[in-house]
Amino acid sequence: MSLENNKIYQSPFNIAVLVAGIGFFIDAFDLFLFNVYRIPSLKSLGVSGSALTFTGERLLSIQMAGMMLGGIITGVIADKRGRVAVLYGSILLYSLANFANSFVVDVNTYAVVRFLAGVGLAGELGSGITLVSESMSVEKRGYGTILVATLGALGAVAAGLVGDFLPWRQAFLTAGIAGGILLVLRMRSYESSMFIETQAKNEKRGSLILLFSSRKRVLKYIACILMGIPIWYSVGLLITLSPELAKAHNITGLKLSTCFILFQVGITSGDLLSGILSQVFKSRKKILLAFMSLGILATIYHFTRITQGLQLNLTSFLMGLGCGYLSVFVTSTAEHFGINLRVTATATVTNFMRGALVLLIPLHQGIEHLFGLSLTAGLAITGCIVWALAMLSVILLPDTFGRDLNFVEG
């Protein structure tokens, strides 16, 4: 491996950022590709009526379960064997799963390949952000992670755009081909010098036992997960279920792909803005709180529009803008943990916060059934819970801006 891996980049325009950014682009592209094609793909497999919502949520839960399992596996391997090794393996599994996805003929096979794709995607964001953070200077690393998160958000925008002109089988085939191209690009990736230095020492690395051996570390870990859950509550429930919400409130002419695109345009804008502001104000915490406040206001406005039977295009964009703290959230998570647990923590946090849909779906359904509420009311109560926990977590966690990442967890 080239000695160039010892270089600490000052500019965010470098090979580490490029490779991680394209990886997150494909990660987000695939996740939202399923959301966009949920209804047409299931209809083509013979699913209809109310089973569309139930089956779609089940497949989404299975994919997220794959991401949670994959987050654990890839995080441990990345801290033991290297960040780049995981970036190779994850994109290979993902690409093969999406090739297979384009040929599925029944729901059970669909579920298996979505699970495998989830496992493959799990290592992208955590390993990529860690590699970027460890490869850049303390003062500039925020700009690198901004670009990674922004490219990821653009991947989701691309998924929405593709939904307007490609049949679902061809779309998944395209995703598999894109993954293969990224695998070739990664041949130029270099390991971070911080990891190499730690690898040479007899430090305990990638240990789940070590991660959970300290009460303080466990609470910090849980708080990081809670910070990110509102993002997936917003897109995984409110945006994904827009057709069902629109139908319940007699809203006509709604296009799910348009809602996704506008949400992702909002989150792309928010990632750029929040990342830059965190650098300008030299604080992660203040920016997280500011954007979460915006996200809460946008969500309230969203429900107001729904109950009035009005279009959701503007609110989709505003919710995305409020959820645009993703770049700061992921950077802050990586900065909270030592180099010997950094990917284990970051990969599992980012995948557990996305995989929280596995719990959010039965939560909102349980609230609705228990209290005899509508889908709208159940989702609103669920939103109150996740946003409150996220805000409390940010308040309790310390600010990590400017923290030296060359430390280990003991």
C-alpha positions as CSV (number, residue, x, y, z in Angstrom):
1,M,0.0,0.0,0.0
2,S,1.4,3.4,-0.9
3,L,2.9,5.7,1.6
4,E,0.4,8.3,0.4
5,N,-1.9,6.9,3.0
6,N,0.1,8.9,5.6
7,K,-0.9,12.2,4.1
8,I,-3.2,14.5,6.1
9,Y,-5.3,16.4,3.6
10,Q,-6.0,20.1,4.1
11,S,-8.3,20.4,1.1
12,P,-11.7,18.5,1.1
13,F,-11.2,17.7,-2.6
14,N,-9.1,14.6,-2.2
15,I,-9.4,10.8,-3.0
16,A,-10.7,9.9,0.4
17,V,-13.6,12.3,0.2
18,L,-14.3,11.3,-3.4
19,V,-14.4,7.5,-2.7
20,A,-16.5,8.0,0.5
21,G,-18.8,10.5,-1.1
22,I,-19.6,8.3,-4.1
23,G,-20.1,5.4,-1.8
24,F,-22.7,7.3,0.2
25,F,-24.2,8.5,-3.0
26,I,-24.8,4.8,-4.0
27,D,-25.9,4.0,-0.4
28,A,-28.6,6.7,-0.5
29,F,-29.5,5.9,-4.1
30,D,-30.3,2.3,-3.3
31,L,-32.2,3.0,0.0
32,F,-34.5,5.5,-1.7
33,L,-34.8,3.5,-4.9
34,F,-36.8,0.9,-2.9
35,N,-39.0,3.5,-1.4
36,V,-39.7,5.0,-4.9
37,Y,-40.4,1.7,-6.5
38,R,-42.2,0.1,-3.5
39,I,-45.6,0.2,-5.0
40,P,-44.9,-0.5,-8.7
41,S,-42.5,-3.4,-7.9
42,L,-44.9,-5.1,-5.5
43,K,-47.8,-4.6,-7.9
44,S,-45.8,-6.4,-10.6
45,L,-45.3,-9.3,-8.2
46,G,-49.0,-9.6,-7.7
47,V,-49.5,-7.7,-4.4
48,S,-52.5,-5.4,-4.3
49,G,-54.9,-3.4,-2.1
50,S,-54.0,-2.9,1.6
51,A,-51.3,-5.6,1.3
52,L,-49.2,-3.1,-0.5
53,T,-48.6,-1.0,2.6
54,F,-48.1,-4.0,4.9
55,T,-45.7,-5.9,2.5
56,G,-43.8,-2.7,1.7
57,E,-43.2,-1.9,5.4
58,R,-42.2,-5.6,6.0
59,L,-39.6,-5.5,3.2
60,L,-38.3,-2.1,4.4
61,S,-38.0,-3.6,7.9
62,I,-36.1,-6.6,6.5
63,Q,-33.7,-4.3,4.6
64,M,-33.1,-2.2,7.7
65,A,-32.5,-5.4,9.8
66,G,-29.8,-6.3,7.3
67,M,-28.3,-2.8,7.7
68,M,-28.2,-3.2,11.5
69,L,-26.5,-6.6,11.3
70,G,-24.2,-5.3,8.6
71,G,-23.3,-2.3,10.7
72,I,-22.1,-4.6,13.5
73,I,-20.1,-6.8,11.1
74,T,-18.5,-4.1,9.0
75,G,-17.8,-1.9,12.1
76,V,-15.9,-4.6,13.9
77,I,-14.0,-5.6,10.7
78,A,-13.1,-2.0,9.9
79,D,-11.6,-1.4,13.3
80,K,-9.8,-4.7,13.3
81,R,-8.6,-5.0,9.6
82,G,-9.0,-1.5,8.2
83,R,-11.5,1.0,6.8
84,V,-10.6,0.4,3.1
85,A,-11.1,-3.4,3.4
86,V,-14.7,-2.9,4.5
87,L,-15.3,-0.4,1.7
88,Y,-14.3,-3.1,-0.8
89,G,-16.4,-5.9,0.6
90,S,-19.5,-3.9,1.3
91,I,-19.8,-2.5,-2.3
92,L,-19.2,-6.0,-3.8
93,L,-22.0,-7.6,-1.8
94,Y,-24.3,-4.6,-2.5
95,S,-23.7,-4.8,-6.2
96,L,-24.3,-8.6,-6.4
97,A,-27.6,-8.2,-4.4
98,N,-28.9,-5.5,-6.7
99,F,-28.1,-7.5,-9.8
100,A,-30.2,-10.3,-8.2
101,N,-32.9,-7.8,-7.3
102,S,-33.6,-7.0,-10.9
103,F,-34.6,-10.7,-11.5
104,V,-36.8,-11.5,-8.5
105,V,-40.2,-13.1,-9.2
106,D,-41.8,-13.3,-5.8
107,V,-41.9,-11.4,-2.5
108,N,-39.8,-13.9,-0.5
109,T,-36.9,-13.6,-2.9
110,Y,-37.3,-9.9,-2.9
111,A,-37.0,-9.9,0.9
112,V,-33.8,-12.0,0.8
113,V,-32.0,-9.7,-1.7
114,R,-33.1,-6.5,0.1
115,F,-31.6,-8.0,3.3
116,L,-28.3,-8.8,1.6
117,A,-28.3,-5.3,0.0
118,G,-28.8,-3.9,3.5
119,V,-25.9,-5.8,4.9
120,G,-23.7,-4.6,1.9
121,L,-24.7,-1.0,2.3
122,A,-24.1,-1.0,6.1
123,G,-20.4,-0.2,5.9
124,E,-20.5,2.7,3.5
125,L,-21.3,5.7,5.6
126,G,-19.5,4.7,8.9
127,S,-16.3,3.6,7.2
128,G,-16.3,6.4,4.7
129,I,-16.9,9.2,7.2
130,T,-14.2,7.7,9.5
131,L,-11.7,7.5,6.7
132,V,-12.3,11.1,5.7
133,S,-12.2,12.3,9.4
134,E,-8.9,10.5,10.0
135,S,-7.4,11.6,6.8
136,M,-8.0,15.4,7.1
137,S,-6.7,18.1,9.5
138,V,-8.7,18.9,12.6
139,E,-9.6,22.4,11.2
140,K,-10.8,21.2,7.8
141,R,-12.3,17.7,8.3
142,G,-15.8,19.2,8.7
143,Y,-15.7,20.4,5.1
144,G,-14.7,16.9,3.9
145,T,-17.7,15.3,5.7
146,I,-20.0,18.0,4.3
147,L,-19.1,16.9,0.8
148,V,-19.6,13.2,1.6
149,A,-23.1,13.8,3.2
150,T,-24.1,16.1,0.3
151,L,-23.1,13.5,-2.3
152,G,-25.2,11.0,-0.4
153,A,-28.2,13.3,-0.4
154,L,-27.8,13.8,-4.2
155,G,-27.9,10.0,-4.5
156,A,-31.4,10.1,-3.0
157,V,-32.4,12.9,-5.4
158,A,-31.1,10.7,-8.3
159,A,-33.3,7.8,-7.0
160,G,-36.3,10.0,-7.2
161,L,-35.5,11.2,-10.7
162,V,-34.8,7.7,-12.0
163,G,-38.3,6.7,-10.7
164,D,-39.9,8.9,-13.4
165,F,-38.3,7.1,-16.4
166,L,-36.9,3.7,-15.6
167,P,-38.9,0.5,-14.9
168,W,-38.0,-0.9,-11.5
169,R,-36.0,-3.9,-12.7
170,Q,-33.8,-1.8,-14.9
171,A,-33.3,0.7,-12.0
172,F,-32.0,-2.0,-9.6
173,L,-29.8,-3.3,-12.4
174,T,-28.4,0.2,-12.9
175,A,-27.7,0.4,-9.1
176,G,-25.7,-2.9,-9.3
177,I,-23.6,-1.6,-12.3
178,A,-22.9,1.7,-10.4
179,G,-21.7,-0.3,-7.5
180,G,-19.3,-2.3,-9.7
181,I,-17.9,1.0,-11.1
182,L,-17.3,2.3,-7.6
183,L,-15.4,-0.9,-6.7
184,V,-13.0,-0.2,-9.5
185,L,-12.5,3.4,-8.3
186,R,-11.7,2.2,-4.9
187,M,-8.6,0.5,-6.1
188,R,-6.9,3.9,-5.4
189,S,-8.1,4.1,-1.8
190,Y,-5.5,4.4,1.0
191,E,-5.8,3.5,4.6
192,S,-5.7,6.3,7.2
193,S,-2.3,6.8,9.0
194,M,-4.1,7.0,12.4
195,F,-5.4,3.5,11.9
196,I,-2.1,2.1,10.7
197,E,-0.3,3.6,13.8
198,T,-2.9,2.1,16.1
199,Q,-2.8,-1.3,14.3
200,A,0.9,-1.5,15.1
201,K,0.2,-1.3,18.8
202,N,-1.4,-3.9,21.0
203,E,-4.7,-2.1,21.4
204,K,-8.0,-3.8,21.7
205,R,-9.9,-2.9,18.5
206,G,-13.4,-3.4,17.1
207,S,-14.7,-5.0,20.3
208,L,-18.4,-4.8,21.1
209,I,-17.6,-5.9,24.7
210,L,-15.3,-2.8,25.0
211,L,-17.9,-0.6,23.4
212,F,-20.5,-1.6,26.1
213,S,-18.1,-2.0,29.0
214,S,-18.4,1.6,30.2
215,R,-21.8,3.1,31.3
216,K,-20.7,6.6,30.1
217,R,-19.8,5.2,26.7
218,V,-23.1,3.3,26.4
219,L,-25.1,6.4,27.2
220,K,-23.1,8.4,24.7
221,Y,-23.7,5.7,22.1
222,I,-27.4,5.6,22.6
223,A,-27.6,9.4,22.5
224,C,-25.9,9.4,19.1
225,I,-28.4,6.9,17.7
226,L,-31.3,9.0,19.1
227,M,-29.9,12.1,17.4
228,G,-30.3,10.6,14.0
229,I,-33.7,8.8,14.3
230,P,-35.8,11.9,13.3
231,I,-34.2,11.9,9.9
232,W,-35.5,8.4,9.2
233,Y,-38.8,9.1,10.9
234,S,-39.3,11.9,8.4
235,V,-38.3,10.2,5.2
236,G,-39.0,6.6,6.1
237,L,-42.5,7.2,7.5
238,L,-43.9,10.6,6.6
239,I,-42.5,10.8,3.0
240,T,-42.8,7.1,2.2
241,L,-46.4,7.0,3.5
242,S,-47.3,10.2,1.7
243,P,-49.7,8.3,-0.7
244,E,-51.6,6.8,2.2
245,L,-51.7,10.1,4.0
246,A,-52.9,11.9,0.9
247,K,-55.6,9.4,0.3
248,A,-56.8,9.6,3.9
249,H,-57.2,13.4,3.6
250,N,-58.6,13.5,0.1
251,I,-55.4,15.1,-1.4
252,T,-55.2,14.4,-5.1
253,G,-52.4,14.7,-7.6
254,L,-49.6,13.7,-5.2
255,K,-46.5,12.1,-6.7
256,L,-44.4,10.1,-4.3
257,S,-41.3,10.6,-6.4
258,T,-41.8,14.4,-6.3
259,C,-42.0,14.3,-2.5
260,F,-38.8,12.3,-2.3
261,I,-36.9,14.6,-4.6
262,L,-38.0,17.7,-2.8
263,F,-37.2,16.2,0.6
264,Q,-33.7,15.2,-0.7
265,V,-33.1,18.6,-2.3
266,G,-33.9,20.1,1.2
267,I,-31.6,17.7,3.0
268,T,-28.8,18.4,0.4
269,S,-29.2,22.1,1.0
270,G,-29.3,21.5,4.7
271,D,-26.2,19.4,4.8
272,L,-24.2,22.0,3.0
273,L,-25.6,24.8,5.2
274,S,-25.3,23.0,8.5
275,G,-21.8,21.8,7.7
276,I,-20.5,25.2,6.8
277,L,-22.2,26.9,9.7
278,S,-20.7,24.3,12.1
279,Q,-17.2,25.3,10.8
280,V,-18.0,29.1,10.9
281,F,-19.4,29.0,14.4
282,K,-16.9,26.3,15.5
283,S,-19.7,24.2,17.1
284,R,-21.5,21.0,16.2
285,K,-23.9,21.2,19.1
286,K,-25.4,24.6,18.4
287,I,-26.0,23.8,14.7
288,L,-27.6,20.4,15.6
289,L,-30.0,22.1,17.9
290,A,-30.8,24.9,15.4
291,F,-31.6,22.5,12.6
292,M,-33.6,20.1,14.8
293,S,-35.7,23.1,15.8
294,L,-36.3,23.8,12.2
295,G,-37.2,20.2,11.6
296,I,-39.7,20.2,14.4
297,L,-41.4,23.3,13.0
298,A,-41.4,21.9,9.5
299,T,-43.0,18.6,10.8
300,I,-45.8,20.6,12.6
301,Y,-46.4,22.5,9.4
302,H,-46.5,19.2,7.4
303,F,-49.3,17.8,9.6
304,T,-51.2,21.1,9.5
305,R,-51.2,20.9,5.7
306,I,-52.2,17.2,5.7
307,T,-55.2,17.8,7.9
308,Q,-56.3,20.8,5.8
309,G,-56.1,18.5,2.7
310,L,-53.4,20.6,1.1
311,Q,-50.4,19.6,-1.1
312,L,-47.3,18.3,0.6
313,N,-44.6,19.5,-1.9
314,L,-43.4,22.6,0.1
315,T,-43.5,20.7,3.4
316,S,-41.5,17.8,1.9
317,F,-38.7,20.3,1.1
318,L,-38.9,22.1,4.5
319,M,-38.7,18.8,6.4
320,G,-35.7,17.8,4.3
321,L,-34.0,21.2,5.2
322,G,-34.7,20.6,8.9
323,C,-33.2,17.1,8.6
324,G,-30.2,18.5,6.9
325,Y,-28.1,18.1,10.0
326,L,-27.0,14.7,8.7
327,S,-23.4,15.8,7.9
328,V,-22.9,17.4,11.3
329,F,-24.5,14.4,13.1
330,V,-22.3,11.8,11.4
331,T,-19.2,13.9,11.9
332,S,-20.0,14.4,15.6
333,T,-20.6,10.7,16.0
334,A,-17.2,9.8,14.6
335,E,-15.6,12.4,16.9
336,H,-17.2,11.0,20.0
337,F,-15.3,7.7,19.9
338,G,-11.6,6.6,19.9
339,I,-9.8,5.2,16.9
340,N,-10.0,1.6,18.1
341,L,-13.9,1.8,18.2
342,R,-14.6,4.6,15.8
343,V,-16.1,2.6,12.9
344,T,-17.7,0.0,15.2
345,A,-19.5,2.9,16.8
346,T,-20.2,5.1,13.8
347,A,-21.3,2.3,11.5
348,T,-23.7,0.8,14.0
349,V,-25.0,4.2,15.1
350,T,-25.8,5.3,11.5
351,N,-27.3,1.9,10.6
352,F,-29.2,1.6,13.9
353,M,-30.7,5.1,13.5
354,R,-31.8,4.1,10.0
355,G,-32.9,0.6,11.2
356,A,-35.0,2.3,13.9
357,L,-37.7,2.0,11.3
358,V,-38.0,-1.6,12.4
359,L,-39.3,-0.2,15.7
360,L,-41.0,2.9,14.5
361,I,-43.3,1.0,12.2
362,P,-44.8,-1.2,14.9
363,L,-44.7,1.8,17.3
364,H,-47.0,4.0,15.2
365,Q,-49.2,1.0,14.3
366,G,-49.4,0.1,18.0
367,I,-50.3,3.6,19.0
368,E,-53.0,3.7,16.4
369,H,-54.5,0.3,17.4
370,L,-54.2,0.9,21.2
371,F,-56.0,4.3,21.2
372,G,-58.1,3.8,18.1
373,L,-56.3,6.6,16.2
374,S,-55.9,7.4,12.5
375,L,-52.6,6.9,10.6
376,T,-52.1,10.7,10.8
377,A,-52.5,10.9,14.6
378,G,-50.3,7.8,15.2
379,L,-47.5,9.3,13.1
380,A,-47.8,12.6,14.8
381,I,-47.5,11.1,18.3
382,T,-44.5,9.0,17.1
383,G,-42.9,12.2,15.8
384,C,-43.3,13.9,19.2
385,I,-41.4,11.0,20.8
386,V,-38.5,10.8,18.4
387,W,-37.9,14.6,18.2
388,A,-38.0,15.0,21.9
389,L,-35.5,12.2,22.5
390,A,-33.2,13.6,19.8
391,M,-33.2,17.2,21.2
392,L,-32.5,15.8,24.7
393,S,-29.6,13.8,23.4
394,V,-27.9,16.7,21.8
395,I,-28.3,18.8,24.9
396,L,-26.7,16.2,27.1
397,L,-23.8,15.4,24.8
398,P,-20.6,17.5,24.8
399,D,-19.6,19.5,21.7
400,T,-16.9,17.7,19.7
401,F,-15.8,20.5,17.3
402,G,-12.0,20.6,17.0
403,R,-11.4,17.4,18.9
404,D,-8.2,15.5,18.2
405,L,-9.2,12.1,16.9
406,N,-5.9,10.4,17.6
407,F,-7.1,8.7,20.9
408,V,-8.2,5.3,21.9
409,E,-10.9,3.9,24.1
410,G,-9.7,2.0,27.2
